[in-house]
Amino acid sequence: ASSGKKIWQFPGVHVDAAPLAIKSRVFFAVGYGQPSIYCLDADSGGKRWQVEVNYPAWGPPAYEFTNARSGLMADGKLYAGIGNGTFVKSADDPAGEVLCLNADSGNILWRYSAQDSVNTTIAIADGRAYFGSRDGFLYCMDANSGELVWKFHVGEPVLSSPSIVGNRVYFGANDGMVYCLETSKGQQVWSFDVGGVTFLMDIGGGVISSPTISNGKVYVGSSKLTFYCFEAECK
């Protein structure tokens, strides 16, 4: 990082999503060619494992230490969303899944099927996994078992990765709304209509930007050429 000198490179993969670096490993997802989830050694670039998956993977993977005190890779879980739709449109025969993998071995621990592509990052908090899908729902799963806890119906694709602070989850959707839900049962706390007009791309959505929360404020962009800041607890 200080000099820009290349240390290693890993050829032959088309990677669109941000990689995830945890301790001595780098994880990333591949959507083109053979869809896969990869784990590389961060020092050498050597492949530790590759898991081929059923559908393209467009979103960055997420990581959870299952035993925070140990900090061992063997205790970690990796979560990834996959699907045959893109950020632009659904497939003719839409399908999607969320995978939970053992971060050390790549073994799939559980999978959950959605009705359309899962393009968002999976947000992990307090033993639960949150994600949106092109099928028009925001999902809350038990992160250990993969069982559904609740889902919130939007009716339009959810391409915005959710953010969790305390007992609130924030996300945007293609209906042009920014939502705040409480995490226990998925009940809506507030929403704000930023408008669903898209000027730059024909992707049919108002909020693809993923919210960032800091100091009691929610920051999120929209495709209506406007950037917003909200009070996190406003009604």
C-alpha positions as CSV (number, residue, x, y, z in Angstrom):
1,A,0.0,0.0,0.0
2,S,2.9,2.4,0.7
3,S,4.8,1.9,-2.6
4,G,2.3,0.4,-5.1
5,K,4.7,-2.4,-5.8
6,K,2.9,-5.6,-7.0
7,I,3.2,-8.4,-4.5
8,W,1.1,-11.1,-6.4
9,Q,-1.7,-11.5,-8.8
10,F,-4.4,-14.2,-9.3
11,P,-5.3,-14.6,-13.0
12,G,-8.2,-15.9,-14.8
13,V,-11.1,-14.5,-12.9
14,H,-13.5,-11.6,-13.6
15,V,-14.3,-10.0,-10.3
16,D,-16.9,-7.1,-10.1
17,A,-17.6,-7.1,-6.3
18,A,-15.4,-5.8,-3.6
19,P,-13.1,-8.5,-2.0
20,L,-13.1,-9.1,1.7
21,A,-9.8,-9.4,3.6
22,I,-9.9,-11.0,7.0
23,K,-6.7,-11.9,8.8
24,S,-4.5,-13.9,6.4
25,R,-7.3,-14.6,3.9
26,V,-8.9,-12.8,1.0
27,F,-12.4,-13.8,-0.1
28,F,-14.2,-12.8,-3.3
29,A,-17.1,-13.8,-5.6
30,V,-17.2,-14.4,-9.4
31,G,-20.2,-13.8,-11.6
32,Y,-18.8,-14.5,-15.1
33,G,-17.4,-17.8,-16.4
34,Q,-17.8,-20.5,-13.7
35,P,-19.6,-18.7,-10.8
36,S,-17.6,-19.4,-7.7
37,I,-16.6,-18.2,-4.2
38,Y,-12.8,-18.0,-3.7
39,C,-10.5,-17.9,-0.7
40,L,-6.9,-16.9,-1.3
41,D,-3.9,-16.6,1.0
42,A,-3.4,-12.9,1.5
43,D,0.4,-13.1,1.6
44,S,1.1,-15.3,-1.4
45,G,-2.1,-15.1,-3.5
46,G,-2.3,-18.9,-3.5
47,K,-5.7,-20.4,-3.7
48,R,-6.9,-22.0,-0.5
49,W,-10.3,-23.1,-1.8
50,Q,-12.8,-22.5,-4.6
51,V,-16.5,-23.4,-4.3
52,E,-18.4,-23.5,-7.6
53,V,-22.0,-22.2,-7.1
54,N,-25.2,-22.5,-9.1
55,Y,-25.6,-18.9,-10.1
56,P,-23.5,-15.8,-10.6
57,A,-22.3,-14.0,-7.5
58,W,-22.3,-10.2,-7.8
59,G,-22.3,-9.0,-4.2
60,P,-19.3,-8.8,-1.8
61,P,-19.1,-11.7,0.7
62,A,-19.6,-11.1,4.4
63,Y,-17.8,-12.7,7.4
64,E,-18.7,-13.6,10.9
65,F,-16.5,-14.8,13.7
66,T,-18.6,-17.5,15.4
67,N,-16.2,-17.4,18.4
68,A,-15.1,-13.8,18.7
69,R,-12.7,-14.6,21.6
70,S,-10.6,-17.1,19.7
71,G,-10.4,-15.1,16.5
72,L,-9.5,-18.3,14.6
73,M,-10.3,-18.6,11.0
74,A,-11.7,-22.1,11.7
75,D,-14.4,-20.4,13.8
76,G,-15.5,-18.1,11.0
77,K,-18.5,-18.3,8.6
78,L,-18.7,-16.7,5.2
79,Y,-22.0,-15.5,3.7
80,A,-22.7,-14.8,0.0
81,G,-25.7,-14.1,-2.2
82,I,-26.0,-15.5,-5.7
83,G,-28.6,-15.4,-8.4
84,N,-29.2,-15.5,-12.1
85,G,-30.4,-11.9,-12.3
86,T,-28.3,-8.8,-12.4
87,F,-28.5,-5.2,-11.1
88,V,-30.2,-4.3,-14.4
89,K,-32.9,-7.0,-14.7
90,S,-34.2,-10.4,-13.6
91,A,-33.7,-13.5,-15.6
92,D,-36.5,-15.1,-17.5
93,D,-36.6,-17.9,-15.0
94,P,-35.5,-16.0,-11.8
95,A,-33.7,-17.8,-9.0
96,G,-31.4,-16.9,-6.1
97,E,-29.8,-18.2,-3.0
98,V,-27.9,-17.2,0.1
99,L,-25.0,-19.5,1.1
100,C,-23.3,-19.9,4.5
101,L,-19.9,-21.5,4.2
102,N,-17.2,-22.5,6.6
103,A,-14.6,-19.8,6.0
104,D,-11.7,-22.2,6.7
105,S,-12.7,-25.0,4.3
106,G,-15.3,-23.6,2.0
107,N,-17.8,-26.3,3.0
108,I,-21.4,-25.1,2.6
109,L,-23.2,-25.2,6.0
110,W,-26.6,-24.1,4.8
111,R,-28.4,-22.5,1.8
112,Y,-31.6,-20.6,1.6
113,S,-33.5,-20.2,-1.7
114,A,-35.1,-16.9,-2.7
115,Q,-37.5,-16.3,-5.6
116,D,-35.0,-14.1,-7.5
117,S,-31.4,-13.0,-7.5
118,V,-29.6,-11.9,-4.2
119,N,-27.2,-9.2,-5.3
120,T,-26.7,-7.5,-1.9
121,T,-24.1,-8.0,0.7
122,I,-25.4,-10.1,3.6
123,A,-25.4,-8.0,6.8
124,I,-24.7,-10.0,10.0
125,A,-25.7,-8.8,13.5
126,D,-26.6,-10.5,16.7
127,G,-26.8,-14.0,15.2
128,R,-29.0,-12.9,12.3
129,A,-28.3,-12.5,8.6
130,Y,-30.2,-9.8,6.6
131,F,-30.3,-9.5,2.8
132,G,-32.5,-8.1,0.0
133,S,-33.5,-9.8,-3.2
134,R,-34.9,-8.9,-6.6
135,D,-38.0,-10.8,-5.5
136,G,-39.1,-7.7,-3.6
137,F,-38.4,-8.8,0.0
138,L,-35.9,-7.9,2.7
139,Y,-35.1,-11.1,4.6
140,C,-34.0,-11.8,8.1
141,M,-32.5,-15.3,8.7
142,D,-31.0,-17.2,11.7
143,A,-27.3,-16.9,10.8
144,N,-26.5,-20.3,12.4
145,S,-29.3,-22.5,11.1
146,G,-30.4,-20.7,7.9
147,E,-34.0,-20.7,9.1
148,L,-36.2,-17.7,8.1
149,V,-37.0,-15.4,11.0
150,W,-39.1,-12.8,9.0
151,K,-39.3,-11.1,5.7
152,F,-40.6,-7.6,4.8
153,H,-42.5,-7.2,1.5
154,V,-41.5,-4.2,-0.6
155,G,-42.9,-5.3,-3.9
156,E,-39.9,-4.0,-5.9
157,P,-36.3,-5.3,-6.2
158,V,-34.1,-4.7,-3.2
159,L,-30.6,-4.1,-4.5
160,S,-29.4,-1.9,-1.6
161,S,-27.3,-3.8,1.0
162,P,-28.9,-3.5,4.4
163,S,-27.1,-1.8,7.3
164,I,-27.8,-2.6,11.0
165,V,-27.3,-0.4,14.0
166,G,-28.7,-1.5,17.3
167,N,-32.2,-2.8,16.8
168,R,-32.7,-1.1,13.4
169,V,-32.1,-2.2,9.9
170,Y,-31.9,0.4,7.1
171,F,-32.0,-0.2,3.3
172,G,-33.3,1.2,0.1
173,A,-35.4,-0.3,-2.7
174,N,-36.3,0.1,-6.4
175,D,-39.7,1.7,-5.4
176,G,-37.7,4.8,-4.5
177,M,-38.1,4.3,-0.7
178,V,-35.5,4.3,2.1
179,Y,-36.8,2.0,4.9
180,C,-36.1,1.6,8.6
181,L,-37.3,-1.6,10.2
182,E,-37.0,-2.9,13.8
183,T,-35.0,-6.1,13.8
184,S,-37.0,-8.3,16.1
185,K,-40.1,-8.8,13.9
186,G,-39.3,-6.7,10.8
187,Q,-42.0,-4.0,11.5
188,Q,-41.5,-0.7,9.7
189,V,-40.4,2.2,11.9
190,W,-40.2,4.8,9.1
191,S,-39.8,5.2,5.4
192,F,-38.9,8.1,3.1
193,D,-39.8,8.5,-0.6
194,V,-36.8,9.7,-2.6
195,G,-38.6,9.0,-5.9
196,G,-38.1,6.2,-8.4
197,V,-36.9,8.1,-11.4
198,T,-33.7,6.8,-12.9
199,F,-31.7,9.2,-15.1
200,L,-28.5,7.4,-15.9
201,M,-29.3,3.8,-16.4
202,D,-32.5,1.8,-17.2
203,I,-32.4,-0.2,-14.0
204,G,-35.8,0.7,-12.8
205,G,-34.9,1.8,-9.3
206,G,-34.7,4.7,-7.0
207,V,-32.3,3.5,-4.2
208,I,-29.5,1.1,-5.1
209,S,-27.1,2.8,-2.8
210,S,-26.4,1.0,0.5
211,P,-27.0,3.1,3.6
212,T,-24.1,4.1,5.9
213,I,-24.9,5.0,9.5
214,S,-22.7,7.2,11.7
215,N,-23.4,9.3,14.8
216,G,-27.2,8.9,14.6
217,K,-27.5,9.7,10.9
218,V,-28.2,7.7,7.8
219,Y,-26.4,8.6,4.6
220,V,-27.7,7.2,1.3
221,G,-27.6,8.1,-2.4
222,S,-30.4,7.8,-4.9
223,S,-30.7,7.5,-8.7
224,K,-32.6,10.8,-8.7
225,L,-29.3,12.7,-8.6
226,T,-29.7,13.5,-5.0
227,F,-27.8,12.5,-1.9
228,Y,-29.6,12.2,1.5
229,C,-28.9,12.4,5.2
230,F,-31.6,11.3,7.6
231,E,-31.9,11.2,11.4
232,A,-31.7,7.5,12.2
233,E,-34.6,7.6,14.7
234,C,-36.9,9.9,12.8
235,K,-40.6,8.8,12.3
